[in-house]
Amino acid sequence: MKQMVLNRAKRARNRRIVSAVLQFLVLFAFWLVLSGHFQVKFVVIGLLTAGLVTLLLNEFFFESLQRGEQPDVAIRTIFQQIWRFILYLPWLIRQIVLANVQVALIVLNPRMPIAPALMVFGSRLKKNIARVTLGNSITLTPGTVTVDLDGDKYIVHNLQPPLASGLVDGTLPNRVASVYLEEPESPLRVRWVYSLEDL
């Protein structure tokens, strides 16, 4: 029994170390990409900044990531999710480009055929990071903005219903569910709202 408790504590410590290392590497890579400078002083500043943020916030990020996870999530599972997220990014960028073209056509149309509305729907995603990824993906795609996320309930502002087709038919939520190894979503039950009073 004591050995089992020690093994569990060791696995928990290993997960925290892996979490800290991954957070540091992601923050440092993000710093390098955004700064665009690779001189020694900028690299050192990036290392110090990423290290400080990791030191101050790793406990918060680790606890946030654990919510909705199984108690004994394996390090292999974490790397699998990171790999799937990397594969998800090109698909998301393609959706952003396509939505940009659609929004540009709407804006350039002399009749400006917009029909703004709020979409209210619930998601079956369990992990906080999956829910936040879905909300951010919606906001990054032109024509849709996540206005509110409360638990599993989303409120999304939509410029025109066709711009949200990938959301309504479940394509986008299913991609996010696949990244985080969750059950696929069925097509969303969306309630369309045209005024704040109807919320």
N, C-alpha and C positions, 0 to 999 in steps of 0.2 A: 504493500500500500504506500509506504513511504517512498519507495523507488518510483512508483507511478506518479506521485505528486512532484517529485524532483524532475522527472522526465517532462511533465507538463509545464513546469516552471522554466525548464531549459528551452523547450519549444517556444514558449511565450517570449522569452528573452531574445531568441534567435529571430523571431518575427519582428520584434521591435528594432533590432539592429538592421535587418534587411529593409524595413520601412524607412529608417533614418537614412540609410545609404541611397536608396532609390529616390527619396525626396531631395537629398543633396544633389544627386546627379541630374535630376530633372530641372531643378532650380538653376544649377550651374549652366546646363545646356541652354536653358531659356535665356539666361543672362547673355551668353555668347551670341545667340541668334539675334537678340534685340539690340545689343550694343554694336555688333558688326566690327568690333576692334579686337585684334588678337595680339596687341603688344603686351609685354610682360605686366605693366602696371594695371592694365584693364583686366587681364586674366587673374591677377592677384586680388584685385578689388572684387571680382566676381566670385572667387573662391571664398573670400572672407564673408561676403554678403550671404552667399548660399549657406555657408556654415553657420552663421549667426541666426538666420531665419530657421534653419533646420533645428538648431539647438533650442530656440524659443518656442517653436510651434509643432515640433514632431509629436509631442504627446497629444495635442489637439487633433492633428491629422490622423494619427494612428487610431484614436478612439472613434473618430468620424468614419473612417474606412471600415472599422470592425462592425459598425451597426448594420444589421441585416446579413452579416456573414455568419457562416457556421463557426462555432466556438474554436474549432481547431483547424482553421484554414491553412492549407499547406503553402509553403514558399513556392512550390511548382505552380500552384493555382494563381498566385500573384503574378508570376512571370507570364503565365498563359494569358491572363487578362491584359497585361501590358502589351503583349504581342498582338492580341486581337484589336486593342485600341489603336495601335500603329497602323494596322491594316484597315481600320475603320476611317482613319483620317483622309486618305485619298477619295474614298466614296463620298464623305461629307463635303470635301472641297469641290467635287464635281456637282453635288447638289446645290452648293452655294453659287457656283458659276451659272448653272441653269436658271436658278431663281433670280440671279442678277439680270439675266437676259429678259426673263418674263416681266420683271418689274420695270426695266428700261422700256420695253414695248408698251406697257401700260401708261407710263409717264409721258412717252412721246406721242401717244395716241391723242389726237385733238379732242376726242370725246371724253378722255380720262375715265375709262370704265372701271371705277373702283366701287366696291361694296363692303366697306369696313364693318367688321363684326367681331365679337368676342366668342371664342370657343371655350367651352368648359367641359373637361373630361377627366376621368380617373385613370390611373395607370396601375398595373399589377407589379411594377418593379419594386423590389423589396429593399435593395441596397441604396443608401443615401447617395453614394457616388454615381450610381446608375441614374437615379432621378435627376441629379444635378446635371449630368452629362446630357440627358434628354432635353432639359430646359435650356441649357446653353446651346445645344445644336439647333433647337428651334429658333432661338434669338439670332444666331449667326446666319441663318438662312434668310435672305431678304424677303420682305413681305409678311413675315411672322415675328412676333416678339412675345416672349414669356413675360406676362405681367405679374403673375403670382404663382407660387408653388407652396402649397400647404399640405404636408404629408404626401398623399398620393393624388391630390387634386391640383390640376393645372388650369390656369386661366391664360389664354393666348390671344393676343390681338392679331387679327388677320386682315390684310388689305383687300383680298379678293379670294373667295372660296377655292378656286383651282390651285392657288399657291399652297394650300394646306392639304393637297391630295395625298402626299406621301405620309402625312401624319394621320389623316382620317382612316386610310386603308391599313394602317399598322406597319408600313414599311420602315419608317424611322424608329419607332419604339422597338421593333423586332431586331433591328441592327444593334441598337444599344443593349437590348437584352442578351444578344449573342456575345457581345464584348464581355459582359460581366457574368456570363454563364448562368443566366436566369431563364425561366420558362418563357417561350414566345408569347407575345400578346395576340389576342384575337382582334379583329377590326374594332377600333375604338367607338364607344357610344358617345357621340359628341352632342352637346346641347349648344345651339347657336343663340347668342344673346346680342340684342341690338341697342340696349341702353343699360346704364349702370343700375337703374331701378330694378331691372329684371334679374340681376345677380342675386 
